[in-house]
Amino acid sequence: MAEPTVEPPRDDAPADLKSRLKASYDAIAPRYNEWTIPHSATRLRYLEQLLNRLPSTPVSVLELGCGYGVPVTEKLLSHANFSITANDLSSAQLALARARLLPDPPGPAHGRLTLLEGDMLALDFPPATFDAIVGMYSIIHLPRAEQVEMLRKMVAWLKPGGWVLANFGAEEFAGREVQNWLEEEKGWMFWSGWGSEGTLDKVREVGLEVIVREVVEDTVDATFLWILARKSDS
């Protein structure tokens, strides 16, 4: 297999960014899932911090970049009072999520899980729809300007007092490409980031109060800013 190649930093995103990301995740879905599951502890640790703050009444959660639903969607579904809308760009990943989480005959997740394929930025929901929005290792694939637009949309979709749990690049760079990611010939990837302080500024500017902020070195050669933030009650 080809070795991954990190391209020089770029100042913009490719015009065909979303279609290339979809094609990559479709191609590497089984390999990506095999690789990422051993690294689930960080996701679950921050998810638990969110879960501890959510009510016991019916809860509506939006997950951006759900992959094949493990471990986050699966954990959310373990709460019988939760309904989850889970989005991913990859049709291959959503097919795997559907097979795992919505089996035939219907199980307990049926009626509480909606899977939506497509660009997260193209999603459209009424204001004040969700109690919480989760985006793990997903918003980082958007160009930086789109990350800000995504944050604005997330705040609009949150109910008063709602929560955002997400991670972002701790380094500041307008765009970074990697060829042959995960040693797959079709594993092209793109990330961007405002850096830790820049991201915190953007999060606050859209009207969120940052409750938890931690910079964590990942199990791979990357460092992420994890935030848990709250929309005001008014």
C-alpha positions in Angstrom: 0.0 0.0 0.0 1.1 3.6 -0.7 2.5 5.6 2.2 0.4 8.6 3.3 1.7 11.9 1.8 1.1 15.2 3.5 0.8 18.0 0.9 2.1 21.5 1.6 -0.4 23.7 3.4 -2.9 25.5 1.2 -4.8 28.7 1.5 -8.2 27.4 0.3 -10.2 24.2 -0.2 -10.6 22.3 -3.4 -13.7 23.1 -5.3 -14.7 19.4 -5.3 -13.9 19.0 -1.6 -17.2 17.3 -0.5 -17.3 14.9 -3.4 -13.7 13.9 -2.8 -14.3 13.4 0.9 -17.3 11.3 0.3 -15.5 9.1 -2.2 -12.6 8.7 0.2 -14.7 7.7 3.2 -16.8 5.4 1.0 -13.6 3.7 -0.2 -11.9 3.3 3.2 -15.0 2.8 5.4 -14.2 -0.7 6.7 -10.5 0.2 7.2 -11.3 3.4 8.9 -13.8 1.7 11.3 -11.2 -1.0 12.1 -8.6 1.7 12.8 -10.8 4.1 14.8 -12.6 1.7 17.2 -9.6 1.1 19.4 -9.4 4.9 19.8 -12.9 5.3 21.2 -12.0 6.1 24.8 -11.6 9.9 24.1 -14.9 10.1 22.3 -16.7 8.3 25.1 -15.0 10.3 27.9 -16.3 13.6 26.4 -19.7 12.2 25.5 -20.1 11.1 29.2 -19.5 14.8 30.2 -22.4 15.8 27.9 -24.7 13.0 29.0 -24.3 14.0 32.6 -25.7 17.4 31.8 -28.8 16.3 29.8 -32.2 15.9 31.4 -34.1 12.7 32.0 -37.0 14.0 30.0 -37.2 13.3 26.2 -33.9 14.5 24.6 -33.3 15.2 20.9 -29.7 15.0 19.7 -28.1 15.8 16.3 -24.8 14.0 15.5 -22.7 15.4 12.7 -20.4 12.8 11.1 -21.7 9.7 12.7 -19.8 7.2 10.6 -21.1 3.8 11.1 -22.5 4.7 14.5 -19.9 3.3 16.8 -19.3 4.2 19.6 -21.2 7.5 19.8 -24.6 6.9 18.1 -24.8 3.5 19.8 -24.1 5.0 23.2 -26.7 7.7 22.6 -29.3 5.1 21.6 -28.7 3.2 24.9 -30.7 6.1 26.6 -34.3 5.2 26.0 -35.4 8.8 26.3 -33.2 10.0 23.4 -34.1 10.5 19.8 -31.1 10.9 17.5 -30.7 12.4 14.0 -27.3 11.2 12.7 -25.7 12.6 9.6 -22.8 11.5 7.5 -21.3 12.4 4.1 -20.5 8.8 3.3 -23.2 6.5 1.9 -21.0 3.5 2.7 -20.8 4.4 6.4 -24.5 5.1 6.7 -25.2 1.7 5.1 -23.1 0.1 7.8 -24.8 2.2 10.5 -28.2 1.2 9.2 -27.3 -2.5 9.2 -25.9 -2.3 12.7 -28.4 0.1 14.4 -31.6 -0.5 12.5 -31.6 -4.2 11.9 -34.6 -6.2 10.6 -36.7 -7.2 12.4 -37.1 -3.8 14.1 -35.3 -3.3 17.4 -35.4 -0.6 20.1 -33.7 2.0 18.0 -36.4 2.0 15.4 -38.4 5.2 15.7 -35.6 6.9 17.7 -32.9 7.1 15.0 -33.0 9.0 11.8 -30.0 8.6 9.4 -29.4 11.5 7.0 -26.8 11.4 4.2 -25.1 14.5 2.8 -23.0 17.6 3.5 -23.7 18.7 7.1 -23.7 22.3 5.9 -26.7 21.6 3.7 -28.8 20.3 6.6 -31.9 22.3 7.4 -33.9 22.1 10.7 -36.4 24.4 12.4 -35.0 26.7 15.1 -34.8 25.2 18.6 -35.0 21.6 17.4 -32.2 19.9 19.4 -31.2 19.6 23.1 -27.6 18.8 22.0 -25.4 18.6 18.9 -22.4 16.4 18.7 -19.6 16.7 16.1 -16.6 14.5 16.7 -13.8 14.5 14.1 -16.2 15.9 11.5 -16.5 19.7 11.5 -12.7 19.7 11.1 -13.2 18.6 7.5 -15.0 21.8 6.6 -13.1 24.8 5.2 -12.6 27.4 8.0 -15.3 29.8 6.8 -17.7 26.9 6.6 -16.8 25.9 10.2 -18.1 29.3 11.4 -21.2 29.0 9.3 -21.8 25.5 10.7 -21.5 26.9 14.2 -24.1 29.6 13.5 -26.5 27.0 12.2 -25.9 24.7 15.2 -26.7 27.5 17.6 -29.9 28.3 15.7 -31.0 24.6 15.8 -30.3 24.3 19.6 -33.1 24.8 22.1 -32.4 27.5 24.8 -29.9 25.9 27.2 -28.8 23.3 24.6 -25.3 21.9 24.3 -22.6 21.5 21.7 -19.9 18.9 22.0 -17.2 19.0 19.3 -13.5 18.9 18.6 -11.5 21.1 16.4 -7.9 21.4 15.3 -5.6 22.8 18.0 -3.3 24.1 15.3 -4.1 27.0 12.9 -4.0 26.2 9.2 -6.2 27.2 6.3 -6.1 23.8 4.7 -4.1 20.5 4.9 -4.3 17.6 2.5 -3.1 14.0 2.9 -2.9 11.5 0.1 -3.2 7.8 0.7 -4.5 8.3 4.3 -4.6 5.1 6.3 -2.4 3.6 3.6 -5.2 3.4 1.1 -4.8 4.7 -2.5 -8.2 6.4 -2.4 -7.8 7.7 1.2 -7.6 11.4 0.4 -8.3 13.8 3.3 -8.6 17.5 4.0 -8.7 19.3 7.3 -8.6 23.0 8.4 -8.6 24.8 11.7 -8.6 28.2 13.4 -6.3 27.0 16.2 -7.4 26.7 19.8 -7.8 30.4 20.7 -9.2 31.2 17.3 -11.8 28.5 17.6 -12.8 29.5 21.1 -13.3 33.1 19.8 -15.5 31.8 17.0 -17.5 29.6 19.4 -18.1 32.5 21.7 -19.0 34.9 18.9 -21.9 32.7 17.8 -23.4 32.9 21.3 -22.1 29.8 23.1 -20.7 29.7 26.6 -17.7 27.4 26.8 -18.0 25.2 29.8 -15.2 22.6 29.1 -12.2 23.3 27.0 -9.2 20.9 26.7 -6.4 20.5 24.3 -5.6 16.8 23.9 -2.9 15.0 22.0 -4.7 12.3 20.0 -3.5 8.7 19.6 -2.4 9.7 16.2 0.0 12.5 15.4 -2.6 15.3 15.9 -3.7 17.6 18.7 -7.3 18.6 19.2 -9.3 21.2 21.1 -12.4 19.6 22.7 -15.2 21.9 23.8 -18.4 21.5 25.6 -20.4 24.7 25.2 -23.9 25.8 26.1 -26.5 28.1 24.5 -28.0 30.6 26.8 -31.5 30.0 28.3 -32.9 33.2 26.8 
